[in-house]
Amino acid sequence: MTTDFENEDKSHTFVAYWDCLGFETIFDMTSYERTRLLEDLSGRDPSPAPNLQHMTLRARFNPQRNPEIWVFSSTVDEDTLRKFAEENPQALVDMIRENGRNVYRTAPVETRIK
């Protein structure tokens, strides 16, 4: 996974949202921007994009799930990242934390009942 934000043309910027239950969103912002431009030029209705404000509000209202929102860059496609998130979510989270930029993160809470 490549993580330099000013990287080669094949690199895409992703937004990822996860919590203690796993990944909720991995969204390719680079592909969305290209698609949106083509839709605007052709006069079609725009495709919905993930709303970072809604993600942040969801995270703020669910602190018990320890949600995190990150932005990262990768040369791996969205489908491969989603598959990796299903098969080995902790490894993907570790790579994103090491190389990405944090947008939102709650402080870990110690639970009374485990």
Long-range contacts (C-beta under 8 A, 24 or more apart in sequence): 1-72, 1-74, 1-75, 1-76, 1-95, 1-99, 2-73, 2-74, 2-75, 3-72, 3-73, 3-74, 3-98, 3-99, 3-100, 4-73, 5-73, 5-101, 7-73, 7-75, 8-75, 10-75, 11-73, 11-74, 11-75, 12-73, 12-74, 12-75, 12-77, 12-78, 13-71, 13-72, 13-73, 14-71, 14-72, 14-73, 14-74, 14-78, 14-81, 15-50, 15-52, 15-55, 15-69, 15-70, 15-71, 15-103, 16-69, 16-70, 16-71, 16-72, 16-96, 16-100, 17-50, 17-55, 17-58, 17-59, 17-67, 17-68, 17-69, 18-67, 18-68, 18-85, 18-89, 18-93, 19-59, 19-62, 19-65, 19-66, 19-67, 19-68, 20-65, 20-66, 21-65, 22-85, 22-89, 23-82, 23-85, 23-86, 23-89, 23-92, 25-50, 25-55, 26-78, 26-81, 26-82, 26-85, 27-78, 28-77, 28-78, 29-71, 31-78, 52-103, 55-104, 56-103, 56-104, 59-104, 59-106, 60-104, 63-106, 63-109, 64-109, 66-106, 66-108, 66-109, 67-104, 67-105, 67-106, 68-93, 68-102, 68-104, 68-105, 68-106, 69-102, 69-103, 69-104, 69-105, 70-96, 70-97, 70-100, 70-101, 70-102, 70-103, 71-100, 71-101, 71-103, 72-96, 72-99, 72-100, 72-101, 73-99, 73-100
